[in-house]
Amino acid sequence: MRIVIAGGHGQIALRLERLLSARGDEVAGIIRKPDQAGALLAAGAEPVLCDLESATVADVARHLEGADAAVFAAGAGPGSGAARKDSVDHAACVLFADAAEAAGVRRFLVVSSMGASSRPPEGTDPVFATYLRAKAAADDDVRARPGLDWTILRPGSLTNDPGTGRVRIAESTGRGEIPRDDVAAALLGLLDEPRTAGMTLELIGGDTELTAALAALVG
């Protein structure tokens, strides 16, 4: 398979790139800064320089031509203000989905966020609340597209602990933590299981081996 990942220098994206490359898939990661290319090359991925905040649909579609799947794993990141939450977490996802449709790429995965399905509670940090609303708007846009076989993954609180390979994945899981290693492994599993198309899933650490947990979703 050829997979193109938006946000290719992100922590989850780099982990996914290593997994895909290790099993022989062709993977490209879209990055914004030239100095990020080395990390992608080390992960076995092709770096593709393209700023999703200024690119056109046609620009991005050219990078998606011939791909079997597209993964949106971009985010404005910690320390960014409310404006970039909208321009990256929402608008860039919409742009990437537009480009996937233009390039004829149906399989489309989105790394969203736990909490994007509900109104942020009173007292939530204003920038974080904007982030959750941006993720929710992006998710809603993708779910409205009959031209995409989409799956939306909403991980819980992310950690850098080593992955355990044991998770809870369901439409609703409740709050919890999840290592980034296991998020990347779950994305790999979702790419391999097209029957998860049309699902919005939450993911936290759990007691079920990942392959079994994914099989239970479609069994």
VOVEX-381153 format. One record per residue (C-alpha): residue in three letters; residue number from 1; x, y, z. Coordinates in Angstrom, 2 decimals, always signed. Example, Ala and Ser with C-alpha at 12.3 -4.5 7.8 and 13.67 -1.06 7.14 Angstrom:
<site "Ala" 1 <+12.30 -4.50 +7.80>>
<site "Ser" 2 <+13.67 -1.06 +7.14>>
***
This chain:
<site "Met" 1 <+0.00 +0.00 +0.00>>
<site "Arg" 2 <+0.93 +3.64 -0.38>>
<site "Ile" 3 <-0.20 +5.80 +2.53>>
<site "Val" 4 <+0.10 +9.58 +2.78>>
<site "Ile" 5 <+0.09 +11.09 +6.25>>
<site "Ala" 6 <-0.67 +14.74 +6.96>>
<site "Gly" 7 <+1.31 +15.99 +9.92>>
<site "Gly" 8 <+4.10 +13.58 +9.07>>
<site "His" 9 <+6.49 +14.88 +11.72>>
<site "Gly" 10 <+4.07 +14.43 +14.61>>
<site "Gln" 11 <+4.80 +11.93 +17.35>>
<site "Ile" 12 <+2.02 +9.54 +16.36>>
<site "Ala" 13 <+2.73 +9.97 +12.64>>
<site "Leu" 14 <+6.42 +9.09 +13.02>>
<site "Arg" 15 <+5.49 +5.94 +14.92>>
<site "Leu" 16 <+2.99 +4.96 +12.23>>
<site "Glu" 17 <+5.54 +5.64 +9.51>>
<site "Arg" 18 <+8.00 +3.28 +11.18>>
<site "Leu" 19 <+5.36 +0.55 +11.41>>
<site "Leu" 20 <+4.30 +0.94 +7.79>>
<site "Ser" 21 <+7.85 +1.09 +6.47>>
<site "Ala" 22 <+8.93 -1.92 +8.53>>
<site "Arg" 23 <+6.35 -4.14 +6.87>>
<site "Gly" 24 <+7.16 -2.89 +3.36>>
<site "Asp" 25 <+4.46 -0.33 +2.71>>
<site "Glu" 26 <+5.26 +2.89 +0.88>>
<site "Val" 27 <+4.62 +5.87 +3.13>>
<site "Ala" 28 <+4.89 +9.62 +2.61>>
<site "Gly" 29 <+4.57 +12.26 +5.30>>
<site "Ile" 30 <+3.48 +15.82 +4.62>>
<site "Ile" 31 <+5.63 +18.30 +6.56>>
<site "Arg" 32 <+5.74 +22.07 +6.83>>
<site "Lys" 33 <+9.44 +22.63 +7.58>>
<site "Pro" 34 <+12.42 +21.34 +5.53>>
<site "Asp" 35 <+14.38 +20.57 +8.69>>
<site "Gln" 36 <+11.80 +17.92 +9.62>>
<site "Ala" 37 <+12.72 +15.77 +6.62>>
<site "Gly" 38 <+15.53 +13.89 +8.36>>
<site "Ala" 39 <+13.23 +12.44 +11.00>>
<site "Leu" 40 <+10.90 +11.10 +8.31>>
<site "Leu" 41 <+13.75 +9.58 +6.32>>
<site "Ala" 42 <+14.97 +7.87 +9.49>>
<site "Ala" 43 <+11.44 +6.46 +9.96>>
<site "Gly" 44 <+11.47 +5.08 +6.41>>
<site "Ala" 45 <+9.06 +7.67 +5.04>>
<site "Glu" 46 <+9.26 +10.01 +2.07>>
<site "Pro" 47 <+9.14 +13.64 +3.24>>
<site "Val" 48 <+6.74 +15.83 +1.27>>
<site "Leu" 49 <+7.07 +19.57 +1.83>>
<site "Cys" 50 <+3.63 +21.20 +1.76>>
<site "Asp" 51 <+2.10 +23.76 +4.12>>
<site "Leu" 52 <-1.52 +22.76 +4.63>>
<site "Glu" 53 <-2.33 +26.22 +5.93>>
<site "Ser" 54 <-1.52 +27.84 +2.59>>
<site "Ala" 55 <-1.75 +25.05 -0.01>>
<site "Thr" 56 <-4.61 +24.65 -2.45>>
<site "Val" 57 <-6.67 +21.50 -2.91>>
<site "Ala" 58 <-4.90 +20.89 -6.21>>
<site "Asp" 59 <-1.49 +21.23 -4.52>>
<site "Val" 60 <-2.33 +18.58 -1.95>>
<site "Ala" 61 <-4.17 +16.31 -4.39>>
<site "Arg" 62 <-0.98 +15.98 -6.44>>
<site "His" 63 <+0.75 +14.48 -3.40>>
<site "Leu" 64 <-2.13 +12.05 -2.90>>
<site "Glu" 65 <-2.23 +10.69 -6.45>>
<site "Gly" 66 <-1.81 +6.92 -6.46>>
<site "Ala" 67 <-2.27 +6.57 -2.70>>
<site "Asp" 68 <-4.34 +3.74 -1.22>>
<site "Ala" 69 <-5.12 +5.65 +1.97>>
<site "Ala" 70 <-4.71 +9.05 +3.59>>
<site "Val" 71 <-4.26 +9.71 +7.31>>
<site "Phe" 72 <-4.84 +13.12 +8.86>>
<site "Ala" 73 <-2.59 +13.28 +11.91>>
<site "Ala" 74 <-1.77 +16.99 +11.82>>
<site "Gly" 75 <-2.34 +19.36 +14.70>>
<site "Ala" 76 <-1.36 +22.87 +15.70>>
<site "Gly" 77 <+0.31 +21.43 +18.77>>
<site "Pro" 78 <+0.81 +22.69 +22.31>>
<site "Gly" 79 <+1.65 +26.35 +22.67>>
<site "Ser" 80 <-0.27 +27.40 +19.57>>
<site "Gly" 81 <-3.09 +29.90 +19.84>>
<site "Ala" 82 <-6.76 +29.60 +19.04>>
<site "Ala" 83 <-6.36 +30.81 +15.46>>
<site "Arg" 84 <-4.07 +27.91 +14.54>>
<site "Lys" 85 <-6.39 +25.41 +16.16>>
<site "Asp" 86 <-8.92 +26.44 +13.54>>
<site "Ser" 87 <-6.48 +26.72 +10.63>>
<site "Val" 88 <-4.80 +23.35 +11.29>>
<site "Asp" 89 <-7.06 +21.10 +13.34>>
<site "His" 90 <-10.16 +22.09 +11.38>>
<site "Ala" 91 <-9.38 +23.81 +8.06>>
<site "Ala" 92 <-6.35 +21.69 +7.16>>
<site "Cys" 93 <-8.37 +18.51 +7.77>>
<site "Val" 94 <-11.11 +19.79 +5.47>>
<site "Leu" 95 <-8.50 +20.67 +2.84>>
<site "Phe" 96 <-6.90 +17.22 +3.12>>
<site "Ala" 97 <-10.30 +15.54 +2.74>>
<site "Asp" 98 <-11.08 +17.70 -0.29>>
<site "Ala" 99 <-7.73 +16.71 -1.80>>
<site "Ala" 100 <-8.30 +13.01 -1.08>>
<site "Glu" 101 <-11.62 +13.14 -2.92>>
<site "Ala" 102 <-10.03 +15.04 -5.81>>
<site "Ala" 103 <-7.27 +12.42 -6.06>>
<site "Gly" 104 <-9.69 +9.49 -5.82>>
<site "Val" 105 <-8.39 +8.25 -2.45>>
<site "Arg" 106 <-11.33 +6.74 -0.60>>
<site "Arg" 107 <-9.77 +5.33 +2.60>>
<site "Phe" 108 <-9.38 +8.24 +5.01>>
<site "Leu" 109 <-8.39 +8.11 +8.67>>
<site "Val" 110 <-8.51 +11.03 +11.10>>
<site "Val" 111 <-6.70 +11.30 +14.42>>
<site "Ser" 112 <-9.16 +13.37 +16.44>>
<site "Ser" 113 <-9.44 +13.85 +20.20>>
<site "Met" 114 <-11.37 +12.48 +23.12>>
<site "Gly" 115 <-13.94 +15.09 +24.06>>
<site "Ala" 116 <-14.59 +16.29 +20.53>>
<site "Ser" 117 <-18.07 +14.78 +20.63>>
<site "Ser" 118 <-19.47 +17.10 +23.30>>
<site "Arg" 119 <-19.51 +20.75 +24.31>>
<site "Pro" 120 <-16.40 +21.64 +26.37>>
<site "Pro" 121 <-17.42 +21.93 +30.05>>
<site "Glu" 122 <-17.52 +25.24 +31.86>>
<site "Gly" 123 <-14.10 +26.31 +33.02>>
<site "Thr" 124 <-12.22 +24.62 +30.15>>
<site "Asp" 125 <-9.15 +26.58 +29.07>>
<site "Pro" 126 <-10.36 +28.77 +26.17>>
<site "Val" 127 <-7.66 +27.66 +23.74>>
<site "Phe" 128 <-8.26 +23.99 +24.56>>
<site "Ala" 129 <-11.99 +24.52 +24.13>>
<site "Thr" 130 <-11.29 +26.01 +20.69>>
<site "Tyr" 131 <-9.15 +22.96 +19.90>>
<site "Leu" 132 <-11.97 +20.57 +20.82>>
<site "Arg" 133 <-14.49 +22.55 +18.76>>
<site "Ala" 134 <-12.06 +22.55 +15.80>>
<site "Lys" 135 <-11.66 +18.79 +16.03>>
<site "Ala" 136 <-15.42 +18.33 +16.27>>
<site "Ala" 137 <-16.02 +20.51 +13.21>>
<site "Ala" 138 <-13.41 +18.60 +11.22>>
<site "Asp" 139 <-14.93 +15.28 +12.26>>
<site "Asp" 140 <-18.40 +16.46 +11.26>>
<site "Asp" 141 <-17.13 +17.56 +7.86>>
<site "Val" 142 <-15.45 +14.22 +7.16>>
<site "Arg" 143 <-18.46 +12.21 +8.31>>
<site "Ala" 144 <-20.66 +14.07 +5.82>>
<site "Arg" 145 <-18.61 +12.88 +2.82>>
<site "Pro" 146 <-20.03 +9.87 +0.96>>
<site "Gly" 147 <-16.93 +9.93 -1.26>>
<site "Leu" 148 <-14.67 +8.82 +1.60>>
<site "Asp" 149 <-14.45 +5.53 +3.48>>
<site "Trp" 150 <-13.57 +7.33 +6.68>>
<site "Thr" 151 <-12.72 +6.22 +10.19>>
<site "Ile" 152 <-12.26 +8.73 +13.00>>
<site "Leu" 153 <-10.09 +7.75 +15.97>>
<site "Arg" 154 <-10.36 +9.72 +19.21>>
<site "Pro" 155 <-7.56 +8.73 +21.59>>
<site "Gly" 156 <-7.62 +9.50 +25.30>>
<site "Ser" 157 <-4.81 +11.31 +27.11>>
<site "Leu" 158 <-1.60 +10.57 +25.23>>
<site "Thr" 159 <+1.53 +9.30 +26.96>>
<site "Asn" 160 <+5.02 +8.35 +25.84>>
<site "Asp" 161 <+4.96 +5.13 +27.86>>
<site "Pro" 162 <+5.90 +2.01 +25.90>>
<site "Gly" 163 <+2.93 +0.48 +24.13>>
<site "Thr" 164 <+1.28 -2.52 +25.72>>
<site "Gly" 165 <-0.71 -3.74 +22.70>>
<site "Arg" 166 <-3.76 -3.97 +24.96>>
<site "Val" 167 <-6.53 -1.44 +24.46>>
<site "Arg" 168 <-10.17 -0.57 +24.76>>
<site "Ile" 169 <-11.61 +0.71 +21.48>>
<site "Ala" 170 <-15.30 +1.42 +21.05>>
<site "Glu" 171 <-17.78 +4.12 +20.12>>
<site "Ser" 172 <-17.55 +5.26 +23.75>>
<site "Thr" 173 <-14.86 +4.13 +26.20>>
<site "Gly" 174 <-14.85 +6.73 +28.94>>
<site "Arg" 175 <-11.75 +8.70 +29.84>>
<site "Gly" 176 <-8.32 +7.16 +30.10>>
<site "Glu" 177 <-4.73 +7.24 +28.96>>
<site "Ile" 178 <-3.19 +5.61 +25.91>>
<site "Pro" 179 <+0.47 +5.37 +24.84>>
<site "Arg" 180 <+1.24 +6.94 +21.48>>
<site "Asp" 181 <+2.77 +3.60 +20.47>>
<site "Asp" 182 <-0.65 +1.98 +20.82>>
<site "Val" 183 <-2.40 +4.79 +18.93>>
<site "Ala" 184 <-0.04 +4.22 +15.99>>
<site "Ala" 185 <-0.62 +0.47 +16.16>>
<site "Ala" 186 <-4.38 +1.05 +16.21>>
<site "Leu" 187 <-4.15 +3.25 +13.11>>
<site "Leu" 188 <-2.22 +0.49 +11.37>>
<site "Gly" 189 <-4.92 -1.98 +12.31>>
<site "Leu" 190 <-7.66 +0.34 +11.09>>
<site "Leu" 191 <-5.90 +0.74 +7.75>>
<site "Asp" 192 <-5.97 -3.04 +7.44>>
<site "Glu" 193 <-9.64 -3.36 +8.41>>
<site "Pro" 194 <-11.81 -1.56 +5.82>>
<site "Arg" 195 <-14.96 -2.71 +7.62>>
<site "Thr" 196 <-14.30 -0.01 +10.22>>
<site "Ala" 197 <-15.21 +2.62 +7.61>>
<site "Gly" 198 <-18.00 +4.84 +8.90>>
<site "Met" 199 <-17.01 +4.40 +12.55>>
<site "Thr" 200 <-16.07 +7.08 +15.08>>
<site "Leu" 201 <-14.05 +5.34 +17.78>>
<site "Glu" 202 <-12.54 +6.22 +21.13>>
<site "Leu" 203 <-9.31 +4.55 +22.24>>
<site "Ile" 204 <-7.76 +4.10 +25.68>>
<site "Gly" 205 <-5.57 +1.54 +27.35>>
<site "Gly" 206 <-7.37 -1.66 +28.27>>
<site "Asp" 207 <-7.21 -5.42 +28.73>>
<site "Thr" 208 <-7.93 -6.64 +25.19>>
<site "Glu" 209 <-5.21 -7.38 +22.67>>
<site "Leu" 210 <-5.46 -4.89 +19.81>>
<site "Thr" 211 <-6.14 -7.39 +17.02>>
<site "Ala" 212 <-8.96 -8.96 +19.04>>
<site "Ala" 213 <-10.38 -5.56 +19.95>>
<site "Leu" 214 <-10.51 -4.53 +16.29>>
<site "Ala" 215 <-12.03 -7.86 +15.27>>
<site "Ala" 216 <-14.77 -7.39 +17.87>>
<site "Leu" 217 <-15.75 -4.10 +16.21>>
<site "Val" 218 <-16.62 -5.80 +12.93>>
<site "Gly" 219 <-17.44 -9.33 +14.08>>
***
